[in-house]
């Protein structure tokens, strides 16, 4: 019995660029599909699958077979080829996440590729071809985003998550952001957690006083 292939962090780092290229190629193939004449099929879970899903899946699947032929790859489009249990490393492919948006001619869909080793995600690449962005990351080595255009991928920009707020800080920060957004929109709405009924009663009493004064 063959020993399952294990891709560690260093080996994953060496694969980052070719995996990024596969996701970009899949995105180009999706955008090239004519939505007016494409075939739409139903999957087992009821979600749609189109020519774009299968084209992107084929590009990524064939590319992985060339790059790392001894590491299995799994996607909805190739689930019939799956041979569980999966040990060692495994590639997970979602060639078109947001098929309904794609069918509706919206741009909020992505191409997703992940590397999992011993049940733990190690690497991920997410491309949004219609929006011109790609995000990628490697556990322990950070994440970055790249701007995509006709000439290829732009210079990587490091990205990170915000620090986890201390108890009570998160709510205050969210409330402040909501109030700022409302000021920008030129609307005055109740602040989070405010007594909406009390505000309504104040406005109502004001109108009643105005009417009573008008009758005098």
ZICORBEL-V969443 format. One record per pair of residues at least 12 apart in sequence whose C-alpha atoms are under 10 Angstrom apart, sorted by the first residue. I is the first residue (numbers start at 0). GAP is how many residues later the second one is. D is the distance in whole Angstrom. If there is no record, write none. Layout:
i: <I;I>
gap: <GAP;GAP>
d: <D;D>
This chain:
i: <1;2;2;2;3;3;3;3;3;3;3;3;4;4;4;4;4;4;4;4;4;4;5;5;5;5;5;5;5;5;5;6;6;6;6;6;6;6;6;6;6;7;7;7;7;7;8;8;8;8;8;8;8;9;11;11;11;11;11;11;12;12;12;12;12;12;14;14;14;15;15;15;15;15;15;16;17;17;17;18;18;18;18;18;18;18;18;18;18;19;19;19;19;19;19;19;19;19;20;20;20;20;20;21;21;21;21;21;21;21;21;21;21;22;22;22;22;22;22;22;22;22;22;22;22;22;22;22;22;22;23;23;23;23;23;23;23;23;23;23;23;23;23;23;24;24;24;24;24;24;25;25;25;25;25;25;25;25;25;25;25;25;25;25;25;26;26;26;26;26;26;26;26;26;26;26;26;26;26;27;27;27;27;27;28;28;28;28;28;28;28;28;28;29;29;29;29;29;29;29;29;29;29;29;29;29;29;29;30;30;30;30;30;31;31;32;32;32;32;32;33;33;34;34;34;34;34;34;34;35;35;36;37;37;37;37;38;38;39;39;39;39;42;42;43;44;46;46;46;47;47;47;47;48;48;48;48;48;48;49;49;49;49;49;51;51;51;51;51;52;52;52;52;52;52;52;52;52;52;53;53;53;53;53;54;54;55;55;55;55;55;56;56;56;56;56;56;56;56;56;56;57;57;57;58;59;59;59;59;59;59;59;60;60;60;60;60;60;60;60;63;67;69;69;70;70;70;70;70;70;70;71;71;71;71;71;71;71;71;72;72;72;72;72;72;72;72;72;73;73;73;73;73;73;74;74;74;74;74;74;75;75;75;75;76;76;76;77;85;85;85;86;86;86;86;87;87;87;87;88;88;88;88;88;88;88;88;89;89;89;89;89;89;89;89;90;90;90;90;90;90;90;90;91;91;91;91;91;91;91;92;92;92;92;92;92;93;93;93;93;93;93;94;94;94;94;94;94;94;95;95;95;95;95;95;96;96;96;96;96;96;97;97;101;104;105;105;106;106;106;106;106;107;107;107;107;108;108;108;108;108;109;109;109;109;109;109;109;109;109;110;110;110;110;110;110;111;111;111;111;111;111;111;111;112;112;112;112;113;113;113;113;114;119;120;120;121;121;121;121;122;122;122;122;122;122;122;123;123;123;123;123;124;124;124;124;124;125;126;126;126;126;127;127;128;128;128;129;130;130;130;131;131;131;131;131;131;132;132;132;132;132;132;132;133;133;133;133;133;133;134;134;134;134;134;135;135;135;136;136;141;141;141;142;142;142;142;142;142;143;143;143;143;143;144;144;144;145;170;171;173;174;174;174;175;175;177;177;178;178>
gap: <68;67;84;85;66;67;68;82;83;84;85;86;63;64;65;66;67;82;83;84;85;112;64;65;81;82;83;84;110;111;112;61;64;81;82;83;108;109;110;111;115;80;81;108;109;114;108;113;114;129;130;131;132;128;103;110;111;112;126;127;109;110;124;125;126;128;52;53;108;107;108;109;120;121;122;119;45;46;49;41;44;45;48;94;95;104;105;106;117;93;104;105;106;107;114;115;116;133;39;42;104;131;132;34;37;38;39;40;41;42;89;91;103;33;34;36;37;40;70;72;87;88;89;90;102;103;104;105;106;111;32;36;87;101;102;103;104;105;108;109;110;124;128;129;31;34;35;38;86;104;26;27;28;29;30;31;32;33;34;69;70;85;86;101;103;25;28;29;32;68;69;82;83;84;100;101;102;103;105;24;28;101;102;122;22;23;24;25;26;27;28;30;100;20;21;22;23;24;25;26;27;65;66;72;80;81;99;100;21;71;76;98;99;20;23;17;18;19;20;22;17;18;15;16;17;67;68;69;70;67;69;14;12;13;14;65;12;13;12;13;59;63;33;34;32;31;51;52;53;50;51;52;55;27;28;47;50;51;54;46;49;50;52;53;43;44;47;50;51;23;24;41;42;43;44;45;46;49;58;22;23;24;41;42;40;41;37;38;39;40;55;17;18;19;20;21;36;37;38;39;54;19;20;37;36;13;33;34;35;51;52;53;12;13;14;17;30;31;32;34;27;23;19;20;15;16;17;18;19;20;44;12;14;15;16;17;18;19;20;13;16;17;18;19;20;40;41;42;12;16;17;18;19;20;16;17;18;19;20;38;16;17;18;19;16;17;18;15;31;32;33;29;30;31;32;28;29;30;31;26;27;28;29;30;31;32;33;24;25;26;27;28;29;30;31;22;23;24;25;26;30;32;33;20;21;22;23;24;29;32;18;19;20;21;22;32;16;17;18;19;20;32;14;15;16;17;18;31;32;13;14;15;16;31;32;12;13;14;15;29;31;12;13;28;25;24;25;21;22;23;24;25;20;21;22;23;18;19;20;21;22;15;16;17;18;19;20;21;23;24;14;15;16;17;18;23;12;13;14;15;16;22;23;24;12;13;14;23;12;22;23;24;23;19;17;18;15;16;17;18;13;14;15;16;17;18;20;12;13;14;15;19;12;13;18;19;20;19;18;19;20;21;19;20;18;19;20;18;16;17;18;14;15;16;17;18;21;12;13;14;15;16;20;21;12;13;14;19;20;22;12;21;22;23;24;20;22;23;21;22;16;17;18;13;14;15;16;17;18;12;13;14;15;16;12;13;14;12;21;20;18;16;17;18;15;16;13;14;12;13>
d: <10;10;9;9;8;8;9;8;6;5;7;10;9;10;6;6;9;8;6;6;9;9;10;8;9;5;5;9;10;7;8;10;9;8;6;9;9;9;7;10;9;10;9;10;8;8;10;7;8;8;8;8;9;10;8;8;7;10;8;10;10;8;9;7;10;9;8;9;10;8;9;8;8;9;8;10;9;9;8;8;8;8;9;8;9;10;9;8;10;9;9;7;9;8;8;9;8;9;9;10;10;9;9;9;7;6;9;9;7;8;10;9;10;8;10;9;7;10;10;8;9;6;7;7;7;7;6;9;9;9;10;10;8;10;9;7;9;7;10;10;8;9;8;9;8;7;8;10;10;10;9;9;10;7;4;7;8;6;7;7;9;7;10;9;9;9;10;7;10;9;9;10;8;7;7;7;5;8;10;10;9;7;9;10;10;7;9;10;7;6;10;8;10;10;8;5;7;9;7;6;10;9;8;9;10;9;8;9;8;9;10;7;7;8;10;9;7;6;10;9;9;9;9;9;9;8;7;9;8;9;10;10;7;6;8;9;6;9;9;10;10;9;8;9;9;10;10;8;8;10;7;7;9;9;8;9;7;9;10;9;8;10;9;8;8;8;9;9;10;10;8;9;6;5;9;10;8;10;9;10;7;9;8;9;8;10;10;9;5;7;8;10;8;9;7;8;7;8;5;8;9;9;9;9;9;9;8;10;8;10;10;8;7;9;9;9;9;10;8;10;8;10;9;10;10;10;8;6;6;7;10;10;8;9;10;8;5;6;9;10;9;6;5;6;7;10;10;9;10;8;6;5;6;9;9;6;5;6;8;10;9;8;7;9;9;9;9;9;10;9;9;10;8;6;8;8;6;5;8;7;6;4;6;8;9;10;9;8;6;5;6;8;9;10;9;7;6;5;6;9;10;9;10;8;6;5;6;7;10;9;8;6;5;7;9;10;8;6;5;6;9;10;10;8;5;6;8;10;10;7;6;5;7;10;10;6;5;6;7;10;10;7;9;9;10;8;10;8;8;5;6;10;7;9;7;8;9;6;8;8;9;10;6;5;5;7;9;9;10;9;8;6;5;7;8;9;8;6;5;7;9;10;10;10;5;7;9;9;9;10;10;10;9;10;9;8;8;6;5;9;8;6;5;6;10;10;10;6;6;7;9;9;7;9;10;10;10;9;9;9;10;9;10;9;10;8;9;10;9;8;10;9;6;5;6;9;9;7;6;5;6;9;9;9;5;6;7;8;10;9;9;9;9;10;9;9;10;10;10;9;8;8;7;9;9;6;6;7;10;6;5;4;5;8;5;7;7;9;9;10;9;7;6;9;9;9;8;8;7;9>
